[in-house]
Amino acid sequence: LTYYTPEYAPKDTDTLAAFRVTPQPGVPPEEAGAAVAAESSTGTWTTVWTDGLTSLDRYKGRCYHIEPVAGEENQYICYVAYPLDLFEEGSVTNMFTSIVGNVFGFKALRALRLEDLRIPVAYV
């Protein structure tokens, strides 16, 4: 699965997150953004026989835009869109666990901070 998809246009039903990312030396921002999208969505899912019944592409997070932070060296804002179906309906706890749970310990990143989050009306 490709998690860096600059051609993706976010939908009104997507949850949108903006992460400030500082990659480790030698890690390009596209790889760092893709890693954040993967780690916070389907990238950590265990492969089982039922994967043939589920399209992981439908549930994955997508890093769709990256921009450098003005005045900061090697810092970027990575924008990630998460499909509505990724999260349990009405469970803010489930959403936050996915988005900010495991991803902050990811070794490809020197630093990571959630800067902004837009939750679609369809979710609330």
For each residue, the residues with C-beta under 8 A, 3 or more apart:
1: 38 42 43 56 57 60
2: 5 34
3: 33 34 35 37 38 41 43 60 61 62 63
4: 30 31 33 34 37 62 63
5: 2 8 62 63 64
6: 64 65 66
7: 64
8: 5 62 64 81
9: 64
10: 14 16 64 81
11: 14 81 83
12: 120 121 122
13: 83 84 120 122 123
14: 10 11 81 82 83 84 120
15: 81 82 84 86 87 95 99 117 118 119 120 123
16: 10 79 80 81 82 116 117 118
17: 40 79 80 82 99 114 116 117 118
18: 77 78 79 80 114 115 116 117
19: 33 36 77 78 79 80 112 113 114 115
20: 69 75 76 77 111 112 113 115
21: 29 32 33 36 75 76 77 78 109 111 112
22: 74 75 76 109 110 111 112
23: 27 28 29 31 32 74 76 108 109 110
24: 27 107 108 109 110
25:
26:
27: 23 24 31 32 108 109
28: 23 31 32
29: 21 23 32 33 66 68 76 78
30: 4 33 34 63 66
31: 4 23 27 28 34 35 108
32: 21 23 27 28 29 35 36 76 78 108 109
33: 3 4 19 21 29 30 36 37 63 66 76 78 80
34: 2 3 4 30 31 37 38 63
35: 3 31 32 38 39 43 106 108 109
36: 19 21 32 33 39 40 61 63 78 80 103 106 109 112
37: 3 4 33 34 40 41 43 60 61 62 63 78 80
38: 1 3 34 35 41 42 43 44 60 61
39: 35 36 43 44 102 103 106
40: 17 36 37 43 61 80 82 98 99 100 101 102 103
41: 3 37 38 59 60 61 82 86 98
42: 1 38 45 56 59 60 61 86
43: 1 3 35 37 38 39 40 60
44: 38 39 102
45: 42 56
46:
47: 51
48: 51
49: 52
50: 53 54
51: 47 48 54 56
52: 49
53: 50
54: 50 51 58 59
55: 58 59
56: 1 42 45 51 59 60
57: 1 60
58: 54 55 83 85
59: 41 42 54 55 56 83 85 86
60: 1 3 37 38 41 42 43 56 57 83 86
61: 3 36 37 38 40 41 42 80 81 82 86
62: 3 4 5 8 37 80 81
63: 3 4 5 30 33 34 36 37 66 78 79 80
64: 5 6 7 8 9 10 79 80 81
65: 6 78 79
66: 6 29 30 33 63 76 77 78 79
67: 76 77
68: 29 72 75 76
69: 20 72 75 76 77
70:
71:
72: 68 69 75
73:
74: 22 23
75: 20 21 22 68 69 72 111
76: 20 21 22 23 29 32 33 66 67 68 69
77: 18 19 20 21 66 67 69 115
78: 18 19 21 29 32 33 36 37 63 65 66
79: 16 17 18 19 63 64 65 66
80: 16 17 18 19 33 36 37 40 61 62 63 64
81: 8 10 11 14 15 16 61 62 64
82: 14 15 16 17 40 41 61 86 87 98 99
83: 11 13 14 58 59 60 86
84: 13 14 15 87 120 122 123
85: 58 59
86: 15 41 42 59 60 61 82 83 98
87: 15 82 84 91 94 95 98 123
88: 91 94 95
89: 123
90: 123
91: 87 88 94 95
92: 95 96
93: 96 97
94: 87 88 91 97 98
95: 15 87 88 91 92 98 99 119 123
96: 92 93 99 100 101
97: 93 94 100 101
98: 40 41 82 86 87 94 95 101
99: 15 17 40 82 95 96 103 114 117
100: 40 96 97 103 104 114
101: 40 96 97 98 104
102: 39 40 44 105 106
103: 36 39 40 99 100 106 112
104: 100 101 112
105: 102
106: 35 36 39 102 103 109 112
107: 24
108: 23 24 27 31 32 35
109: 21 22 23 24 27 32 35 36 106 112
110: 22 23 24
111: 20 21 22 75
112: 19 20 21 22 36 103 104 106 109
113: 19 20
114: 17 18 19 99 100 117
115: 18 19 20 77
116: 16 17 18
117: 15 16 17 18 99 114
118: 15 16 17
119: 15 95 123 124
120: 12 13 14 15 84 123 124
121: 12 124
122: 12 13 84
123: 13 15 84 87 89 90 95 119 120
124: 119 120 121
